[in-house]
Amino acid sequence: MRFPARGLYAITQTDNKSGDTIISEVIAAIRGGAVIVQYRDKNPADAPFLARELVKICHQHKVPLIINDDVELAARVGADGVHIGKEDGAIAQARMRLGNDAIIGVSCYNFVEQAIDAQGQGATYVAFGRFFPSSSKPLAAPAKIETLQQAKLLLNIPIVAIGGILPENGSQLLAAGADLLAVIGGLFDSQPEQSARAYQALFNRQT
């Protein structure tokens, strides 16, 4: 499944939530307009089962499902790809394991040079952030709006922004060059379908 060129990038919120709740929230986010879903779970009870269920749901809606930081799990459950941190060789290894059509995203934090390198190694997309205070990554180093502007001039793969993004602040990231907005709390803290629609409105205003 192809990586979307722009739109809302939903990342699962799993802490203290049952598998059924996570699944229902992902369905709601897709109904609201999410164009890609990442399964991120730092304390999984049964990651293979939940990942398989999410793959089924996403594919029913023609939305790609990628796995955070676990190439083997992505291969095992038939996910569309993986999101990895910036480690030497990791992109090539993931590509070899998952195939030429797999989506491989790379975290580049606030470093355009890392993004250029990742693009050269065959990354599908790069992600920058955090741009705003984030409950899911409270200790992450901040990224600058200027990083998006530089990246847009130098890259020809999609750019994802992440970190504390809300409907109230997302438009400035899109204006600076982000193609997708990756969201956890702003989407899943409350009413994910309605929240997704609020983010989707930012993209509608950009067109």
C-alpha positions, 0 to 999 in steps of 0.5 A: 500500500502506498504512503499517502502524500499528505494528511493526518498520521494517527499513532496509537495511544495504548497506555492503560487501554484495552485492545478493544478500545485501541481498535475502536479508537483507530476505526474512529480516527480513520472515519474522521480522515486519518490516512495512515496509522502507526501501531506504537506500544511501549508496553504491549500485552499481546502485540502480534494479536493487536497488530494483526487486528489493526492491519485487517482494519486498516486494509479494509479502509485502504489505509496503511498500517506501519509498526513502530520500531519493530521490523520483525513484528511488521514482517510477522503480521503483514504490516505495510512498513515500519518507523525506525529511529536513525541508526546506521544500516537500519534502513537497509536492513528493514528494506531487505526484511520487508521488501522494496514496496514497504513503507520505511519512515525515519525519525530525524528529530531536528536534523535536516542532514539526517533526513538527507542521509535517510532519503539517500538510503531509501527512506519512504518518509522522514519525521521531525519533532517534537515541535510543541510540548508532548505528553508522549515524548516529554523529554524529547529535544525540541525541533524548530519550524525552520527545520521544516522550511529547510527540509522542504527545500532539500528533500523530495520525499514526504515530511512528517511533523510530530510532537504536541500538535493540535488543530490550533497549532498544526497549520503553521507546520503545514505552512512551513513544509510538513506534508503530514501531521503525526498525532497521538494525544490530540487525536486519542485523548477524546473523541477521535473521530471528531478530533480527526475531522478537526485536523483534516480541516487544516489540510482542506484549508491548505488546498 
